[in-house]
Amino acid sequence: DWPQWLQEFPEHFQQGLQWAVDAKVPSVRTLDVAYTEGVNFRAGIDGFLVSPNVSISGVQGHELSFEHSDHNPVTATFILQ
């Protein structure tokens, strides 16, 4: 089931803004039970909102199986214009 606290990303932003996310790696999980692969609801919510004067060079989610938190980390590299 879709958790009540999880909202979809808005599709429209101020002109030029963009999301830097890694859609391949879930970055958050539900907390109602301890993490068990295939049991918890997982989604991608962590990333970066990037302004028009910044280029996204790369974004990577890190699948750590929520070992340290209810989130998996996400890193990115950017080029300032």
DOKERO-774441 format. One line per field, with one value per residue: residue in three letters; x negated, y, z of N, C-alpha, C in turn. Coordinates in pm, whole numbers, plus 50000, padded with zeros to 5 digits. Last residue first. Layout:
BEGIN
residu	(ALA, ...)
n_px	(X, ...)
n_py	(Y, ...)
n_pz	(Z, ...)
ca_px	(X, ...)
ca_py	(Y, ...)
ca_pz	(Z, ...)
c_px	(X, ...)
c_py	(Y, ...)
c_pz	(Z, ...)
***
This chain:
BEGIN
residu	(GLN, LEU, ILE, PHE, THR, ALA, THR, VAL, PRO, ASN, HIS, ASP, SER, HIS, GLU, PHE, SER, LEU, GLU, HIS, GLY, GLN, VAL, GLY, SER, ILE, SER, VAL, ASN, PRO, SER, VAL, LEU, PHE, GLY, ASP, ILE, GLY, ALA, ARG, PHE, ASN, VAL, GLY, GLU, THR, TYR, ALA, VAL, ASP, LEU, THR, ARG, VAL, SER, PRO, VAL, LYS, ALA, ASP, VAL, ALA, TRP, GLN, LEU, GLY, GLN, GLN, PHE, HIS, GLU, PRO, PHE, GLU, GLN, LEU, TRP, GLN, PRO, TRP, ASP)
n_px	(47191, 47068, 47163, 47180, 47270, 47418, 47561, 47766, 47823, 48140, 48309, 48326, 47990, 47795, 47899, 48051, 47904, 47755, 47714, 47705, 47754, 47598, 47557, 47366, 47382, 47599, 47513, 47654, 47829, 48088, 48062, 48202, 48259, 48168, 48285, 48513, 48709, 48816, 48923, 49071, 49224, 49087, 49042, 48814, 48601, 48686, 48642, 48910, 49210, 49268, 49124, 49042, 48761, 48577, 48457, 48393, 48241, 48315, 48334, 48167, 48201, 48232, 48475, 48450, 48549, 48644, 48911, 49035, 49198, 49418, 49463, 49373, 49357, 49613, 49564, 49615, 49781, 49936, 49796, 49964, 49917)
n_py	(52661, 52382, 52057, 51789, 51471, 51312, 51044, 50921, 50648, 50530, 50555, 50472, 50348, 50163, 49984, 49980, 49860, 50031, 50151, 50477, 50662, 50918, 51128, 51375, 51637, 51888, 52231, 52533, 52738, 52651, 52429, 52126, 51933, 51597, 51330, 51084, 50907, 50609, 50348, 50054, 49872, 49557, 49303, 49278, 49256, 49422, 49631, 49610, 49803, 50065, 50223, 50208, 50381, 50541, 50506, 50261, 50318, 50424, 50697, 50932, 51282, 51602, 51803, 52151, 52471, 52606, 52776, 52602, 52295, 52026, 51793, 51708, 51370, 51245, 51161, 50965, 50927, 50703, 50457, 50230, 49881)
n_pz	(48647, 48817, 48804, 49045, 49164, 49450, 49642, 49893, 50127, 50237, 50552, 50803, 50869, 50823, 50627, 50395, 50194, 50052, 49754, 49681, 49382, 49211, 48936, 48756, 48671, 48611, 48629, 48732, 48689, 48760, 49052, 49165, 49434, 49488, 49696, 49799, 49736, 49620, 49845, 49984, 50239, 50346, 50218, 50062, 50338, 50622, 50893, 51132, 51065, 51007, 50835, 50483, 50333, 50069, 49824, 49574, 49271, 49026, 49022, 49168, 49086, 49064, 48906, 48814, 48688, 48460, 48610, 48890, 48792, 48786, 48927, 49263, 49363, 49584, 49930, 50207, 50422, 50357, 50136, 49936, 50000)
ca_px	(47175, 47118, 47074, 47238, 47165, 47425, 47456, 47759, 47764, 48014, 48278, 48442, 48097, 47769, 47820, 48097, 48008, 47694, 47796, 47618, 47806, 47592, 47632, 47400, 47283, 47588, 47535, 47579, 47686, 48049, 48095, 48087, 48329, 48128, 48212, 48397, 48751, 48707, 48946, 48953, 49247, 49109, 49154, 48940, 48609, 48675, 48623, 48768, 49142, 49360, 49065, 49136, 48843, 48649, 48383, 48486, 48213, 48289, 48460, 48135, 48235, 48122, 48442, 48461, 48516, 48504, 48838, 48994, 49115, 49384, 49411, 49446, 49285, 49543, 49628, 49538, 49679, 49999, 49805, 49894, 50000)
ca_py	(52731, 52518, 52152, 51901, 51564, 51371, 51142, 50959, 50775, 50499, 50609, 50439, 50447, 50263, 49933, 50057, 49782, 49979, 50045, 50371, 50610, 50776, 51104, 51238, 51550, 51762, 52111, 52415, 52766, 52655, 52555, 52194, 52025, 51736, 51380, 51168, 51043, 50705, 50448, 50135, 49958, 49700, 49325, 49232, 49262, 49288, 49613, 49610, 49679, 49993, 50196, 50221, 50262, 50545, 50583, 50321, 50274, 50281, 50622, 50802, 51163, 51508, 51709, 52010, 52383, 52569, 52748, 52728, 52378, 52157, 51784, 51796, 51492, 51244, 51242, 50976, 51031, 50835, 50522, 50358, 50000)
ca_pz	(48520, 48828, 48740, 48971, 49124, 49317, 49615, 49753, 50084, 50171, 50419, 50720, 50875, 50926, 50739, 50511, 50262, 50174, 49814, 49734, 49507, 49245, 49060, 48790, 48608, 48685, 48546, 48774, 48667, 48619, 48986, 49107, 49345, 49490, 49581, 49829, 49768, 49599, 49741, 49955, 50123, 50364, 50310, 50006, 50192, 50565, 50749, 51100, 51104, 51094, 50966, 50594, 50359, 50196, 49924, 49671, 49408, 49033, 49029, 49110, 49166, 49047, 49012, 48781, 48801, 48469, 48487, 48832, 48878, 48733, 48791, 49169, 49330, 49456, 49827, 50083, 50434, 50358, 50268, 49930, 50000)
c_px	(47148, 47092, 47139, 47127, 47227, 47301, 47471, 47648, 47769, 47955, 48150, 48427, 48218, 47886, 47809, 48027, 48051, 47792, 47721, 47704, 47720, 47654, 47627, 47473, 47314, 47493, 47516, 47615, 47595, 47900, 48039, 48132, 48223, 48214, 48185, 48323, 48633, 48755, 48821, 48987, 49122, 49141, 49187, 49062, 48742, 48697, 48603, 48750, 48994, 49306, 49155, 49069, 48941, 48733, 48455, 48409, 48313, 48272, 48439, 48259, 48187, 48150, 48322, 48422, 48534, 48467, 48690, 48903, 49094, 49307, 49361, 49383, 49371, 49470, 49547, 49618, 49603, 49896, 49862, 49908, 49913)
c_py	(52877, 52592, 52290, 51984, 51666, 51454, 51193, 51063, 50794, 50631, 50545, 50498, 50394, 50356, 50034, 50015, 49846, 49895, 49983, 50270, 50494, 50750, 50954, 51231, 51403, 51672, 51988, 52299, 52651, 52680, 52558, 52318, 52124, 51815, 51528, 51205, 51137, 50846, 50536, 50231, 50044, 49769, 49474, 49254, 49203, 49301, 49467, 49581, 49693, 49858, 50113, 50174, 50292, 50418, 50591, 50390, 50339, 50228, 50471, 50714, 51038, 51392, 51626, 51926, 52238, 52480, 52718, 52697, 52513, 52237, 51918, 51788, 51578, 51376, 51233, 51051, 51055, 50947, 50664, 50427, 50125)
c_pz	(48542, 48697, 48751, 48907, 49031, 49291, 49473, 49740, 49932, 50122, 50369, 50580, 50800, 50951, 50854, 50639, 50392, 50254, 49932, 49810, 49551, 49381, 49087, 48922, 48636, 48609, 48634, 48682, 48712, 48594, 48843, 49029, 49296, 49393, 49599, 49702, 49787, 49627, 49728, 49842, 50107, 50231, 50320, 50095, 50145, 50415, 50714, 50952, 51071, 51140, 51057, 50724, 50471, 50209, 50059, 49783, 49502, 49175, 49042, 49128, 49093, 49141, 48971, 48902, 48759, 48585, 48513, 48713, 48812, 48837, 48738, 49031, 49239, 49436, 49697, 49977, 50304, 50358, 50257, 50066, 50000)
***
